[in-house]
């Protein structure tokens, strides 16, 4: 969690992550912003687990915004269906 932007930060190579703290993070935020500029990779299992948490968060009415993912990471998000529950904002080139 980044105090400056108050975003949930994903970085590095994520493998086998369950994202159990993601729902807790949203309890103090009206919008879930997920910063991805430092995220290099994520495995399919982690992406699916994240989607499960995001569906619960979205059903509670909160908007979800992924900020600045690399294109390959964004492609993975699309394949698992994350873009159906979240907005993905790319960095300006």
Biopython code that builds the backbone (N, CA, C, O; Angstrom):
import numpy as np
from Bio.PDB.StructureBuilder import StructureBuilder

atoms = [
    (1, "UNK", "N", (0.854, -1.186, 0.000)),
    (1, "UNK", "CA", (0.000, 0.000, 0.000)),
    (1, "UNK", "C", (0.892, 1.239, 0.000)),
    (1, "UNK", "O", (1.840, 1.338, 0.779)),
    (2, "UNK", "N", (0.577, 2.162, -0.870)),
    (2, "UNK", "CA", (1.393, 3.359, -1.025)),
    (2, "UNK", "C", (0.655, 4.545, -0.390)),
    (2, "UNK", "O", (-0.430, 4.912, -0.842)),
    (3, "UNK", "N", (1.235, 5.136, 0.644)),
    (3, "UNK", "CA", (0.573, 6.231, 1.358)),
    (3, "UNK", "C", (0.359, 7.455, 0.466)),
    (3, "UNK", "O", (-0.643, 8.156, 0.605)),
    (4, "UNK", "N", (1.293, 7.709, -0.442)),
    (4, "UNK", "CA", (1.219, 8.915, -1.263)),
    (4, "UNK", "C", (-0.016, 8.909, -2.166)),
    (4, "UNK", "O", (-0.744, 9.899, -2.233)),
    (5, "UNK", "N", (-0.246, 7.802, -2.853)),
    (5, "UNK", "CA", (-1.375, 7.747, -3.769)),
    (5, "UNK", "C", (-2.555, 6.993, -3.171)),
    (5, "UNK", "O", (-3.658, 7.018, -3.718)),
    (6, "UNK", "N", (-2.320, 6.321, -2.045)),
    (6, "UNK", "CA", (-3.333, 5.498, -1.407)),
    (6, "UNK", "C", (-3.807, 4.367, -2.312)),
    (6, "UNK", "O", (-4.919, 3.863, -2.161)),
    (7, "UNK", "N", (-2.964, 3.981, -3.239)),
    (7, "UNK", "CA", (-3.274, 2.876, -4.135)),
    (7, "UNK", "C", (-2.783, 1.563, -3.537)),
    (7, "UNK", "O", (-1.854, 1.536, -2.730)),
    (8, "UNK", "N", (-3.418, 0.495, -3.944)),
    (8, "UNK", "CA", (-2.936, -0.845, -3.651)),
    (8, "UNK", "C", (-1.874, -1.115, -4.710)),
    (8, "UNK", "O", (-2.173, -1.039, -5.902)),
    (9, "UNK", "N", (-0.650, -1.427, -4.313)),
    (9, "UNK", "CA", (0.457, -1.523, -5.253)),
    (9, "UNK", "C", (0.812, -2.979, -5.523)),
    (9, "UNK", "O", (1.031, -3.767, -4.602)),
    (10, "UNK", "N", (0.865, -3.317, -6.812)),
    (10, "UNK", "CA", (1.353, -4.630, -7.245)),
    (10, "UNK", "C", (2.704, -4.410, -7.902)),
    (10, "UNK", "O", (2.840, -3.530, -8.753)),
    (11, "UNK", "N", (3.713, -5.199, -7.521)),
    (11, "UNK", "CA", (5.023, -5.018, -8.143)),
    (11, "UNK", "C", (5.783, -6.327, -8.208)),
    (11, "UNK", "O", (5.501, -7.276, -7.477)),
    (12, "UNK", "N", (6.754, -6.349, -9.105)),
    (12, "UNK", "CA", (7.606, -7.515, -9.249)),
    (12, "UNK", "C", (6.925, -8.649, -9.993)),
    (12, "UNK", "O", (6.085, -8.435, -10.868)),
    (13, "UNK", "N", (7.310, -9.866, -9.619)),
    (13, "UNK", "CA", (6.792, -11.078, -10.234)),
    (13, "UNK", "C", (5.877, -11.753, -9.221)),
    (13, "UNK", "O", (6.359, -12.294, -8.226)),
    (14, "UNK", "N", (4.583, -11.732, -9.450)),
    (14, "UNK", "CA", (3.615, -12.275, -8.493)),
    (14, "UNK", "C", (3.274, -13.710, -8.874)),
    (14, "UNK", "O", (2.842, -13.993, -9.991)),
    (15, "UNK", "N", (3.480, -14.603, -7.917)),
    (15, "UNK", "CA", (3.213, -16.013, -8.154)),
    (15, "UNK", "C", (2.581, -16.617, -6.902)),
    (15, "UNK", "O", (3.109, -16.466, -5.800)),
    (16, "UNK", "N", (1.456, -17.297, -7.073)),
    (16, "UNK", "CA", (0.813, -17.973, -5.954)),
    (16, "UNK", "C", (0.209, -17.043, -4.920)),
    (16, "UNK", "O", (0.046, -17.426, -3.762)),
    (17, "UNK", "N", (-0.125, -15.828, -5.320)),
    (17, "UNK", "CA", (-0.702, -14.837, -4.394)),
    (17, "UNK", "C", (-2.208, -15.051, -4.280)),
    (17, "UNK", "O", (-2.867, -15.359, -5.273)),
    (18, "UNK", "N", (-2.754, -14.892, -3.087)),
    (18, "UNK", "CA", (-4.193, -15.073, -2.857)),
    (18, "UNK", "C", (-4.950, -13.752, -2.701)),
    (18, "UNK", "O", (-6.176, -13.736, -2.804)),
    (19, "UNK", "N", (-4.253, -12.660, -2.458)),
    (19, "UNK", "CA", (-4.856, -11.321, -2.345)),
    (19, "UNK", "C", (-5.908, -11.234, -1.237)),
    (19, "UNK", "O", (-6.924, -10.556, -1.389)),
    (20, "UNK", "N", (-5.656, -11.926, -0.120)),
    (20, "UNK", "CA", (-6.609, -11.913, 0.991)),
    (20, "UNK", "C", (-6.727, -10.529, 1.631)),
    (20, "UNK", "O", (-7.739, -10.234, 2.267)),
    (21, "UNK", "N", (-5.714, -9.679, 1.474)),
    (21, "UNK", "CA", (-5.743, -8.335, 2.073)),
    (21, "UNK", "C", (-6.401, -7.291, 1.167)),
    (21, "UNK", "O", (-6.573, -6.143, 1.575)),
    (22, "UNK", "N", (-6.767, -7.673, -0.042)),
    (22, "UNK", "CA", (-7.334, -6.717, -1.001)),
    (22, "UNK", "C", (-8.687, -6.188, -0.531)),
    (22, "UNK", "O", (-8.948, -4.989, -0.621)),
    (23, "UNK", "N", (-9.538, -7.064, -0.035)),
    (23, "UNK", "CA", (-10.863, -6.640, 0.430)),
    (23, "UNK", "C", (-10.730, -5.722, 1.643)),
    (23, "UNK", "O", (-11.464, -4.740, 1.759)),
    (24, "UNK", "N", (-9.793, -6.037, 2.555)),
    (24, "UNK", "CA", (-9.553, -5.169, 3.718)),
    (24, "UNK", "C", (-9.147, -3.763, 3.289)),
    (24, "UNK", "O", (-9.589, -2.778, 3.880)),
    (25, "UNK", "N", (-8.308, -3.673, 2.264)),
    (25, "UNK", "CA", (-7.841, -2.378, 1.757)),
    (25, "UNK", "C", (-9.018, -1.522, 1.287)),
    (25, "UNK", "O", (-9.003, -0.304, 1.468)),
    (26, "UNK", "N", (-10.016, -2.130, 0.700)),
    (26, "UNK", "CA", (-11.130, -1.362, 0.133)),
    (26, "UNK", "C", (-12.065, -0.808, 1.199)),
    (26, "UNK", "O", (-12.856, 0.091, 0.910)),
    (27, "UNK", "N", (-11.995, -1.314, 2.404)),
    (27, "UNK", "CA", (-12.908, -0.847, 3.448)),
    (27, "UNK", "C", (-12.676, 0.612, 3.825)),
    (27, "UNK", "O", (-13.564, 1.258, 4.382)),
    (28, "UNK", "N", (-11.499, 1.130, 3.528)),
    (28, "UNK", "CA", (-11.204, 2.523, 3.859)),
    (28, "UNK", "C", (-11.093, 3.404, 2.611)),
    (28, "UNK", "O", (-10.635, 4.544, 2.697)),
    (29, "UNK", "N", (-11.506, 2.886, 1.460)),
    (29, "UNK", "CA", (-11.404, 3.638, 0.203)),
    (29, "UNK", "C", (-12.703, 3.523, -0.592)),
    (29, "UNK", "O", (-13.293, 2.445, -0.673)),
    (30, "UNK", "N", (-13.140, 4.624, -1.172)),
    (30, "UNK", "CA", (-14.367, 4.597, -1.970)),
    (30, "UNK", "C", (-14.130, 4.020, -3.354)),
    (30, "UNK", "O", (-15.049, 3.484, -3.973)),
    (31, "UNK", "N", (-12.890, 4.128, -3.845)),
    (31, "UNK", "CA", (-12.497, 3.553, -5.127)),
    (31, "UNK", "C", (-11.251, 2.718, -4.902)),
    (31, "UNK", "O", (-10.332, 3.147, -4.204)),
    (32, "UNK", "N", (-11.211, 1.529, -5.489)),
    (32, "UNK", "CA", (-10.012, 0.711, -5.395)),
    (32, "UNK", "C", (-9.113, 1.045, -6.579)),
    (32, "UNK", "O", (-9.445, 0.739, -7.724)),
    (33, "UNK", "N", (-7.980, 1.670, -6.299)),
    (33, "UNK", "CA", (-6.981, 1.969, -7.323)),
    (33, "UNK", "C", (-5.820, 1.012, -7.122)),
    (33, "UNK", "O", (-5.262, 0.910, -6.030)),
    (34, "UNK", "N", (-5.464, 0.311, -8.194)),
    (34, "UNK", "CA", (-4.389, -0.669, -8.117)),
    (34, "UNK", "C", (-3.269, -0.218, -9.051)),
    (34, "UNK", "O", (-3.431, -0.200, -10.271)),
    (35, "UNK", "N", (-2.141, 0.144, -8.466)),
    (35, "UNK", "CA", (-0.987, 0.628, -9.229)),
    (35, "UNK", "C", (-0.174, -0.559, -9.726)),
    (35, "UNK", "O", (0.266, -1.394, -8.936)),
    (36, "UNK", "N", (0.022, -0.631, -11.036)),
    (36, "UNK", "CA", (0.687, -1.791, -11.649)),
    (36, "UNK", "C", (1.967, -1.446, -12.394)),
    (36, "UNK", "O", (2.539, -2.319, -13.047)),
    (37, "UNK", "N", (2.435, -0.209, -12.321)),
    (37, "UNK", "CA", (3.600, 0.174, -13.134)),
    (37, "UNK", "C", (4.844, -0.637, -12.787)),
    (37, "UNK", "O", (5.714, -0.821, -13.639)),
    (38, "UNK", "N", (4.941, -1.122, -11.562)),
    (38, "UNK", "CA", (6.091, -1.926, -11.162)),
    (38, "UNK", "C", (5.855, -3.426, -11.261)),
    (38, "UNK", "O", (6.712, -4.218, -10.869)),
    (39, "UNK", "N", (4.701, -3.817, -11.780)),
    (39, "UNK", "CA", (4.362, -5.237, -11.905)),
    (39, "UNK", "C", (4.936, -5.787, -13.200)),
    (39, "UNK", "O", (4.569, -5.334, -14.284)),
    (40, "UNK", "N", (5.829, -6.755, -13.096)),
    (40, "UNK", "CA", (6.457, -7.309, -14.291)),
    (40, "UNK", "C", (5.741, -8.555, -14.789)),
    (40, "UNK", "O", (5.612, -8.759, -15.996)),
    (41, "UNK", "N", (5.273, -9.392, -13.861)),
    (41, "UNK", "CA", (4.584, -10.625, -14.235)),
    (41, "UNK", "C", (3.588, -11.028, -13.166)),
    (41, "UNK", "O", (3.700, -10.639, -12.004)),
    (42, "UNK", "N", (2.602, -11.823, -13.592)),
    (42, "UNK", "CA", (1.677, -12.433, -12.644)),
    (42, "UNK", "C", (1.277, -13.780, -13.228)),
    (42, "UNK", "O", (0.996, -13.885, -14.422)),
    (43, "UNK", "N", (1.250, -14.804, -12.392)),
    (43, "UNK", "CA", (0.850, -16.106, -12.904)),
    (43, "UNK", "C", (-0.679, -16.196, -12.983)),
    (43, "UNK", "O", (-1.404, -15.415, -12.367)),
    (44, "UNK", "N", (-1.130, -17.166, -13.753)),
    (44, "UNK", "CA", (-2.556, -17.337, -14.026)),
    (44, "UNK", "C", (-3.350, -17.609, -12.743)),
    (44, "UNK", "O", (-4.464, -17.108, -12.588)),
    (45, "UNK", "N", (-2.787, -18.393, -11.830)),
    (45, "UNK", "CA", (-3.445, -18.723, -10.557)),
    (45, "UNK", "C", (-3.696, -17.453, -9.740)),
    (45, "UNK", "O", (-4.784, -17.258, -9.199)),
    (46, "UNK", "N", (-2.681, -16.597, -9.659)),
    (46, "UNK", "CA", (-2.820, -15.340, -8.907)),
    (46, "UNK", "C", (-3.856, -14.424, -9.550)),
    (46, "UNK", "O", (-4.655, -13.798, -8.854)),
    (47, "UNK", "N", (-3.841, -14.348, -10.879)),
    (47, "UNK", "CA", (-4.806, -13.499, -11.583)),
    (47, "UNK", "C", (-6.230, -13.979, -11.312)),
    (47, "UNK", "O", (-7.133, -13.165, -11.118)),
    (48, "UNK", "N", (-6.431, -15.280, -11.298)),
    (48, "UNK", "CA", (-7.751, -15.835, -10.993)),
    (48, "UNK", "C", (-8.178, -15.553, -9.565)),
    (48, "UNK", "O", (-9.337, -15.223, -9.311)),
    (49, "UNK", "N", (-7.241, -15.684, -8.629)),
    (49, "UNK", "CA", (-7.534, -15.393, -7.227)),
    (49, "UNK", "C", (-7.879, -13.913, -7.053)),
    (49, "UNK", "O", (-8.785, -13.564, -6.296)),
    (50, "UNK", "N", (-7.143, -13.043, -7.763)),
    (50, "UNK", "CA", (-7.429, -11.616, -7.687)),
    (50, "UNK", "C", (-8.815, -11.321, -8.251)),
    (50, "UNK", "O", (-9.563, -10.525, -7.684)),
    (51, "UNK", "N", (-9.155, -11.963, -9.368)),
    (51, "UNK", "CA", (-10.481, -11.772, -9.952)),
    (51, "UNK", "C", (-11.577, -12.123, -8.947)),
    (51, "UNK", "O", (-12.571, -11.404, -8.840)),
    (52, "UNK", "N", (-11.406, -13.215, -8.214)),
    (52, "UNK", "CA", (-12.412, -13.609, -7.217)),
    (52, "UNK", "C", (-12.630, -12.501, -6.187)),
    (52, "UNK", "O", (-13.772, -12.204, -5.835)),
    (53, "UNK", "N", (-11.557, -11.892, -5.703)),
    (53, "UNK", "CA", (-11.675, -10.782, -4.745)),
    (53, "UNK", "C", (-12.304, -9.560, -5.399)),
    (53, "UNK", "O", (-13.134, -8.883, -4.793)),
    (54, "UNK", "N", (-11.905, -9.277, -6.642)),
    (54, "UNK", "CA", (-12.428, -8.098, -7.344)),
    (54, "UNK", "C", (-13.925, -8.199, -7.595)),
    (54, "UNK", "O", (-14.630, -7.192, -7.533)),
    (55, "UNK", "N", (-14.419, -9.399, -7.877)),
    (55, "UNK", "CA", (-15.858, -9.578, -8.097)),
    (55, "UNK", "C", (-16.630, -9.202, -6.831)),
    (55, "UNK", "O", (-17.656, -8.526, -6.905)),
    (56, "UNK", "N", (-16.140, -9.636, -5.679)),
    (56, "UNK", "CA", (-16.778, -9.299, -4.397)),
    (56, "UNK", "C", (-16.762, -7.782, -4.177)),
    (56, "UNK", "O", (-17.765, -7.195, -3.772)),
    (57, "UNK", "N", (-15.618, -7.160, -4.448)),
    (57, "UNK", "CA", (-15.470, -5.711, -4.265)),
    (57, "UNK", "C", (-16.403, -4.955, -5.209)),
    (57, "UNK", "O", (-17.054, -3.992, -4.803)),
    (58, "UNK", "N", (-16.466, -5.388, -6.455)),
    (58, "UNK", "CA", (-17.320, -4.726, -7.460)),
    (58, "UNK", "C", (-18.789, -4.866, -7.090)),
    (58, "UNK", "O", (-19.568, -3.931, -7.280)),
    (59, "UNK", "N", (-19.178, -6.032, -6.561)),
    (59, "UNK", "CA", (-20.571, -6.246, -6.156)),
    (59, "UNK", "C", (-20.969, -5.335, -5.001)),
    (59, "UNK", "O", (-22.151, -5.055, -4.804)),
    (60, "UNK", "N", (-19.981, -4.875, -4.238)),
    (60, "UNK", "CA", (-20.272, -3.938, -3.150)),
    (60, "UNK", "C", (-20.465, -2.517, -3.691)),
    (60, "UNK", "O", (-20.788, -1.601, -2.935)),
    (61, "UNK", "N", (-20.264, -2.336, -5.012)),
    (61, "UNK", "CA", (-20.511, -1.041, -5.644)),
    (61, "UNK", "C", (-19.289, -0.163, -5.832)),
    (61, "UNK", "O", (-19.401, 0.952, -6.341)),
    (62, "UNK", "N", (-18.131, -0.647, -5.432)),
    (62, "UNK", "CA", (-16.931, 0.191, -5.553)),
    (62, "UNK", "C", (-16.296, 0.067, -6.926)),
    (62, "UNK", "O", (-16.148, -1.038, -7.448)),
    (63, "UNK", "N", (-15.917, 1.207, -7.519)),
    (63, "UNK", "CA", (-15.183, 1.155, -8.783)),
    (63, "UNK", "C", (-13.768, 0.623, -8.560)),
    (63, "UNK", "O", (-13.167, 0.842, -7.508)),
    (64, "UNK", "N", (-13.249, -0.076, -9.564)),
    (64, "UNK", "CA", (-11.900, -0.637, -9.510)),
    (64, "UNK", "C", (-11.126, -0.118, -10.716)),
    (64, "UNK", "O", (-11.580, -0.236, -11.854)),
    (65, "UNK", "N", (-9.956, 0.456, -10.457)),
    (65, "UNK", "CA", (-9.144, 1.018, -11.538)),
    (65, "UNK", "C", (-7.722, 0.468, -11.439)),
    (65, "UNK", "O", (-7.046, 0.654, -10.427)),
    (66, "UNK", "N", (-7.276, -0.207, -12.495)),
    (66, "UNK", "CA", (-5.880, -0.637, -12.598)),
    (66, "UNK", "C", (-5.130, 0.466, -13.316)),
    (66, "UNK", "O", (-5.527, 0.894, -14.399)),
    (67, "UNK", "N", (-4.049, 0.922, -12.715)),
    (67, "UNK", "CA", (-3.279, 2.025, -13.273)),
    (67, "UNK", "C", (-1.948, 1.536, -13.814)),
    (67, "UNK", "O", (-1.178, 0.884, -13.108)),
    (68, "UNK", "N", (-1.684, 1.858, -15.079)),
    (68, "UNK", "CA", (-0.374, 1.701, -15.717)),
    (68, "UNK", "C", (0.176, 0.283, -15.792)),
    (68, "UNK", "O", (1.367, 0.089, -15.550)),
    (69, "UNK", "N", (-0.648, -0.723, -16.120)),
    (69, "UNK", "CA", (-0.066, -2.060, -16.285)),
    (69, "UNK", "C", (0.703, -2.158, -17.596)),
    (69, "UNK", "O", (0.389, -1.460, -18.560)),
    (70, "UNK", "N", (1.699, -3.015, -17.628)),
    (70, "UNK", "CA", (2.384, -3.318, -18.884)),
    (70, "UNK", "C", (1.398, -4.061, -19.776)),
    (70, "UNK", "O", (0.461, -4.680, -19.273)),
    (71, "UNK", "N", (1.589, -4.010, -21.078)),
    (71, "UNK", "CA", (0.614, -4.586, -22.003)),
    (71, "UNK", "C", (0.438, -6.091, -21.851)),
    (71, "UNK", "O", (-0.676, -6.592, -22.007)),
    (72, "UNK", "N", (1.504, -6.825, -21.552)),
    (72, "UNK", "CA", (1.362, -8.268, -21.358)),
    (72, "UNK", "C", (0.557, -8.591, -20.104)),
    (72, "UNK", "O", (-0.240, -9.530, -20.103)),
    (73, "UNK", "N", (0.758, -7.823, -19.044)),
    (73, "UNK", "CA", (-0.027, -8.002, -17.819)),
    (73, "UNK", "C", (-1.494, -7.682, -18.105)),
    (73, "UNK", "O", (-2.389, -8.401, -17.663)),
    (74, "UNK", "N", (-1.731, -6.604, -18.843)),
    (74, "UNK", "CA", (-3.107, -6.228, -19.197)),
    (74, "UNK", "C", (-3.766, -7.309, -20.049)),
    (74, "UNK", "O", (-4.966, -7.554, -19.932)),
    (75, "UNK", "N", (-2.990, -7.942, -20.892)),
    (75, "UNK", "CA", (-3.516, -9.040, -21.722)),
    (75, "UNK", "C", (-3.951, -10.205, -20.842)),
    (75, "UNK", "O", (-5.003, -10.799, -21.074)),
    (76, "UNK", "N", (-3.148, -10.533, -19.835)),
    (76, "UNK", "CA", (-3.524, -11.579, -18.877)),
    (76, "UNK", "C", (-4.822, -11.207, -18.164)),
    (76, "UNK", "O", (-5.719, -12.038, -18.017)),
    (77, "UNK", "N", (-4.916, -9.946, -17.721)),
    (77, "UNK", "CA", (-6.144, -9.485, -17.059)),
    (77, "UNK", "C", (-7.355, -9.689, -17.963)),
    (77, "UNK", "O", (-8.420, -10.098, -17.501)),
    (78, "UNK", "N", (-7.188, -9.403, -19.241)),
    (78, "UNK", "CA", (-8.261, -9.567, -20.208)),
    (78, "UNK", "C", (-8.649, -11.043, -20.348)),
    (78, "UNK", "O", (-9.833, -11.376, -20.386)),
    (79, "UNK", "N", (-7.659, -11.913, -20.423)),
    (79, "UNK", "CA", (-7.911, -13.354, -20.593)),
    (79, "UNK", "C", (-8.696, -13.921, -19.416)),
    (79, "UNK", "O", (-9.617, -14.713, -19.617)),
    (80, "UNK", "N", (-8.347, -13.528, -18.191)),
    (80, "UNK", "CA", (-9.052, -14.081, -17.025)),
    (80, "UNK", "C", (-10.364, -13.351, -16.724)),
    (80, "UNK", "O", (-11.150, -13.808, -15.894)),
    (81, "UNK", "N", (-10.603, -12.212, -17.400)),
    (81, "UNK", "CA", (-11.875, -11.516, -17.233)),
    (81, "UNK", "C", (-11.872, -10.348, -16.275)),
    (81, "UNK", "O", (-12.932, -9.833, -15.919)),
    (82, "UNK", "N", (-10.695, -9.923, -15.853)),
    (82, "UNK", "CA", (-10.609, -8.804, -14.910)),
    (82, "UNK", "C", (-11.157, -7.520, -15.529)),
    (82, "UNK", "O", (-11.746, -6.696, -14.828)),
    (83, "UNK", "N", (-10.967, -7.345, -16.840)),
    (83, "UNK", "CA", (-11.459, -6.118, -17.479)),
    (83, "UNK", "C", (-12.989, -6.048, -17.514)),
    (83, "UNK", "O", (-13.544, -5.008, -17.868)),
    (84, "UNK", "N", (-13.672, -7.127, -17.155)),
    (84, "UNK", "CA", (-15.136, -7.093, -17.056)),
    (84, "UNK", "C", (-15.600, -6.420, -15.760)),
    (84, "UNK", "O", (-16.734, -5.948, -15.682)),
    (85, "UNK", "N", (-14.724, -6.373, -14.737)),
    (85, "UNK", "CA", (-15.105, -5.772, -13.456)),
    (85, "UNK", "C", (-14.303, -4.527, -13.120)),
    (85, "UNK", "O", (-14.599, -3.835, -12.146)),
    (86, "UNK", "N", (-13.276, -4.238, -13.935)),
    (86, "UNK", "CA", (-12.388, -3.117, -13.622)),
    (86, "UNK", "C", (-12.070, -2.304, -14.865)),
    (86, "UNK", "O", (-12.172, -2.789, -15.992)),
    (87, "UNK", "N", (-11.683, -1.057, -14.632)),
    (87, "UNK", "CA", (-11.195, -0.186, -15.695)),
    (87, "UNK", "C", (-9.676, -0.269, -15.707)),
    (87, "UNK", "O", (-9.043, -0.252, -14.652)),
    (88, "UNK", "N", (-9.093, -0.357, -16.890)),
    (88, "UNK", "CA", (-7.641, -0.414, -16.995)),
    (88, "UNK", "C", (-7.163, 0.863, -17.690)),
    (88, "UNK", "O", (-7.568, 1.170, -18.811)),
    (89, "UNK", "N", (-6.291, 1.594, -16.995)),
    (89, "UNK", "CA", (-5.778, 2.868, -17.510)),
    (89, "UNK", "C", (-4.291, 2.691, -17.809)),
    (89, "UNK", "O", (-3.500, 2.393, -16.913)),
    (90, "UNK", "N", (-3.920, 2.876, -19.070)),
    (90, "UNK", "CA", (-2.529, 2.725, -19.469)),
    (90, "UNK", "C", (-1.782, 4.030, -19.273)),
    (90, "UNK", "O", (-2.373, 5.110, -19.290)),
    (91, "UNK", "N", (-0.461, 3.915, -19.085)),
    (91, "UNK", "CA", (0.382, 5.104, -18.981)),
    (91, "UNK", "C", (0.377, 5.820, -20.326)),
    (91, "UNK", "O", (0.314, 5.188, -21.380)),
    (92, "UNK", "N", (0.444, 7.128, -20.276)),
    (92, "UNK", "CA", (0.533, 7.917, -21.516)),
    (92, "UNK", "C", (1.922, 7.743, -22.097)),
    (92, "UNK", "O", (2.914, 7.903, -21.387)),
    (93, "UNK", "N", (2.007, 7.418, -23.371)),
    (93, "UNK", "CA", (3.316, 7.174, -23.991)),
    (93, "UNK", "C", (3.976, 8.474, -24.386)),
    (93, "UNK", "O", (5.084, 8.465, -24.922)),
]
sb = StructureBuilder()
sb.init_structure("model")
sb.init_model(0)
sb.init_chain("A")
sb.init_seg("    ")
for serial, (resi, resn, name, xyz) in enumerate(atoms, 1):
    if name == "N":
        sb.init_residue(resn, " ", resi, " ")
    sb.init_atom(name, np.array(xyz, "f"), 0.0, 1.0, " ", f" {name:<3s}", serial, name[0])
structure = sb.get_structure()
